Structures are given as structure tokens and as C-alpha cells.
Amino acid sequence: MTGCQIDLYKNCVTFNNGLTVLTLQTFDSSMALLTSSERVYFPPHSETLLSVRLTGRAAECFDSATAIIEPYIAAHQRGILEAKVFVNNSKNGKLPCRVLNPFNKPCTIPRGFAVTTLSHAVLITNSDKPTLVQHCPRQMTPNLSQRAHADQTRKQASSSGSQPRNIVAACSSSNNNNSSKLIEEPLGRSDSEAILQRTFTTQQTSDSGEYLHSARAQFQVPVTSLEKVLYLKSKGFSLNTCAAENDTFSEFINSLYDYQDIFAYSETDIPECNLLKCYLSTYPDAKPSRCRPYRLSDNMKVQVDKQLDQLLASGVIAEDNGSPFASPIVMIKKIDNSWRFCVNFRRLNAISISLFYELLQLYDILDLMTRNKAKCMTTLDMRQAYHQLGITEESSYITTFITPHRRSYKYLRLPQGHSHSPYWMTVALNQLFRHQVGTYMLIYLDDIICISESPAQHLKHLQSIFEKFRGAYLKLHLKKCNFFSKLK
């Protein structure tokens, strides 16, 4: 049982006997959400001005001269704080927002993430000095006792030199009243398997670790090894894909938890990397290729709408601005009966200049395994790898695709199905890992293979790879990665 308690006096909700605290916030029809206009990486203890977009309903409703920007609870859960500020109506649809990352860990805000709320503000001129007052917000904030307790906690953490971490509460058993104890010592693989088997047998839902981790409470406490495993389990990590032994399992879990920001947990969490801009070239004398849209059934149109909305939210595509190019879309059914969104670029590929890059051969893998006396191997898979690479504006012009019911769109990222996409994917990863390829890792398109002699050395190699991914804003698919596979 989670033991949820709602405290209207303190404006908060507590779980697990007060271990996790969530602040309350109301949202009415007079308020609108502002989303980030670009993906931003915040280093620890940093402050910056974030550009937020005034689009859609917010642009229609807030046409007055003055409005007020206030924090939104979702941004607090991601680990940033926002300042209240009065703003004037923006002509370009963007407003400045002052944000702060007070924690010891970096934070990433994806593009299109709801950061703040926007409300009307009125000017009161009854006194000698004009005063700006918010029109009708009802946002609840922590009371003074909570703030004092939080300030005291931060002072104690800074004086002792400890690093505050996010709170992840351990799942408790629903069959008895005895909650599971927090484990402070490092966990071995066998201990984790036993605890996880008992915990998830009594509680099958994985969203408990999800909301407990996302709730950034006012009071920061260290995260135990069990809580880290439970959180990673809720994000798709499986012990079946990790063969690390007891002596390195705890260190690997700590590293995986510290680098959790390099994994994409949803279809919309696909940022654009900072490695390069891909250029899709066609022959100089080539004529634009255009094709009528293919007919789709009603069920296919529903799936097209859903996946188009996801691509728009992640910034992969945008509405077309009158390009003479047009390629039709195709919906392919997968083995699990879900639909894959594809674009038929065959006509565009016929007029595109061929690009070549040598792919990995089987003997390259065997040579590296022999030279490194391989005993541990990890395979890393990127989530929608092509969509993480940006393309130039000229290239976006030719990638226009047409739908039978929702007009035309163009790609802002590297599209799947184009003949240049594998080339640019290989070039980008080889450029990022130019000093590591051939020593302890190999690259095949968007898949990465890491090979090491010992588990301790393998852990260091993985940490260096994770650091490279973080610096390049690249995302991995945690569920499809296999860690510490044993080689005989």
C-alpha cells in the first residue's frame, strides 16, 4: 500500500508515510501552458533564460498587453525551478522564462515540454505607484514551514558535503502491513532478483516507480540500490538482459541510474543531436518527383493521426510549405499487430546521388574479440536513431510526404527509408567515437558493440560511451540494450 494522504493545509500529497511529497496545483480555463521552444541541457547549479513558445490556445486567448508567467508542476518534477515574471505580448510567439537547476545532477528539458503557465494580469492604478496583479490564478505553493525545512536540509547537505539525490521510494508489499526495508548497502545480483521477484509478484504495476521517481520532493534523501533497481525496472530495464556479477552489479546499477538521461522512454522524447547536419543531395538536372497519396483504411488513418502527432510533438516533422516534391506514406503491420509509419522514397532515391561507407564485417568483430581477450560484451540500440540527426533546410525541402487526409509534411530530421540515411548515421557515430572504434567498440549503422576483457574494465568502457552519448544529446533504447553478456 502506498499510504496516500492529501493535506489541504500544506497543499501537498504524501506517499509511503511521508517519504514522497507532491505539491498541489490547480489549472483552470483562464490559464494556458507554455512549452519549451528547443531542447535545453542544464548543468548542475546553473541558471539560464529559457525560450518558451506562445502557440495554439495561448496565442488566441492571451492577446492582452501584460500577462504573468508562473511555475508549472511538471517542470518541478523534472528537477528545475522557474521564476514568476510579468511579460508583454510577444510578436514572434516566444517569451523568456528564467529557470534554475539547484541540484547536483544535470537536467534536460526536451522540446515541446510544458514548463510554465500563463495567466492574464491587470494593472491597478488606485495607489500612487501602479501595481501589476495577476487576474485569476489559483496556484498552491508550499507553506513557510516546508520552505524552512527545505532550506535547513540544503544547508545540512552543503555543510556535510553530501550530494542530494532524487527520491525513489521502494515498493511495499500489499499482502501484509510490513513494508519493505530500505537497503543501504550495495546490492548483489542475487539479492536484487529475489527482492524484485517478491515485490513485483504482489504489485504488478510498474508505474509506482515511475511517479515516485518523478516526484521531486522538497526534502532530498539518498537513493538506495533497491530503489534504483525498481526505478530502472519501471523504465524497461530487465535483469534478463544484464549478466553482471555481484561484484560489479551494484556499480553498474549506479552508473545506469546516473546516466538515465541518455535513454528515451517515450516516442516523443527524441531530441536532435549536436553532431552534424545531414545533407540529402540529388542530381543537378533531376526533376522533382511527386506522387499521389495511397488510399488508407479508417483504422490506418487513426494510426496515421496518432503517429503524425507524435512526430510533430518530438520535432521530427513540420507542415510543408509548398514543396514540389511529394512521396506517399505506407502503413506496415508488425508482428505484434501494431503499425509502422513508412514513407515510400523510391522515386526520390532514384534521383539521389549515391553515398557509400564501408560497413562492419564479421571478421572485424572476431579480430577485436581475439585481441581484447573478450569476456564481456554489451550491445546498445538507439531509439529512432535516424530521427535524432538533423538535416539541412535544403534537404528538408525534398523530403516532403503527402497523406490522403492531413495534407503534406516535411522532415526536419533524417528520414527512414531514404538511401542517404544509413550513410549519415554511420558517419555521425564514427565521428563521435573516432578514438574508441577498433579499440573496444564497433559500430554497425545505429548499433554499438562494446567488448572488454574483464567486468571492471567493461564498466569503465560503458561509462565512457554513456558520457559521449550525453554530450552529443543522443538517446538509447533501454529495453533493447543487452548489458554484460558473457563470452566463452
C-alpha positions, 0 to 999 in steps of 0.5 A: 500500500502506498499510504496516500494522504492529501493535506489541504493545509500544506497543499501537498500529497504524501506517499509511503508515510511521508517519504514522497511529497507532491505539491498541489496545483490547480489549472483552470480555463483562464490559464494556458501552458507554455512549452519549451521552444528547443531542447535545453541541457542544464548543468548542475547549479546553473541558471539560464533564460529559457525560450518558451513558445506562445502557440495554439490556445495561448496565442488566441486567448492571451492577446492582452498587453501584460500577462504573468508567467508562473511555475508549472508542476511538471517542470518541478518534477523534472528537477528545475525551478522557474521564476514568476515574471510579468511579460508583454505580448510577444510578436514572434510567439516566444517569451523568456522564462528564467529557470534554475537547476539547484541540484547536483545532477544535470537536467534536460528539458526536451522540446515541446515540454510544458514548463510554465503557465500563463495567466492574464494580469491587470494593472491597478492604478488606485495607489500612487505607484501602479501595481501589476496583479495577476487576474485569476490564478489559483496556484498552491505553493508550499507553506513557510514551514516546508520552505524552512525545512527545505532550506535547513536540509540544503544547508545540512547537505552543503555543510556535510558535503553530501550530494542530494539525490532524487527520491525513489521510494521502494515498493511495499508489499500489499499482502501484509502491513510490513513494508519493505526495508530500505537497503543501504548497502550495495546490492548483489545480483542475487539479492536484487532478483529475489527482492524484485521477484517478491515485490513485483509478484504482489504489485504488478504495476510498474508505474509506482516507480515511475511517479515516485521517481518523478516526484521531486520532493522538497526534502532530498534523501539518498537513493538506495540500490533497491530503489534504483533497481525498481526505478530502472525496472519501471523504465524497461530495464530487465535483469534478463538482459544484464549478466553482471556479477555481484561484484560489479552489479551494484556499480553498474546499477549506479552508473545506469541510474546516473546516466538515465538521461541518455535513454528515451522512454517515450516516442516523443522524447527524441531530441536532435543531436549536436553532431552534424547536419545531414545533407540529402543531395540529388542530381543537378538536372533531376526533376522533382518527383511527386506522387499521389497519396495511397488510399488508407483504411479508417483504422490506418488513418487513426494510426496515421493521426496518432503517429503524425502527432507524435512526430510533430510533438518530438520535432521530427516533422513540420507542415510543408510549405509548398514543396514540389516534391511529394512521396506517399506514406505506407502503413506496415503491420508488425508482428505484434499487430501494431503499425509502422509509419513508412514513407515510400522514397523510391522515386526520390532515391532514384534521383539521389546521388549515391553515398557509400561507407564501408560497413562492419564485417564479421571478421572485424568483430572476431579480430577485436574479440581475439585481441581484447581477450573478450569476456564481456560484451554489451550491445546498445540500440538507439531509439529512432536513431535516424530521427535524432540527426538533423538535416539541412533546410535544403534537404528538408525541402525534398523530403516532403510526404503527402497523406490522403487526409492531413495534407503534406509534411516535411522532415526536419530530421533524417528520414527512414527509408531514404538511401542517404540515411544509413550513410549519415548515421554511420558517419555521425557515430564514427565521428563521435567515437573516432578514438574508441572504434577498433579499440573496444567498440564497433559500430554497425549503422545505429548499433554499438558493440562494446567488448572488454576483457574483464567486468571492471574494465567493461564498466569503465568502457560503458561509462565512457560511451554513456558520457559521449552519448550525453554530450552529443544529446543522443538517446538509447533504447533501454529495453533493447540494450543487452548489458554484460553478456558473457563470452566463452 
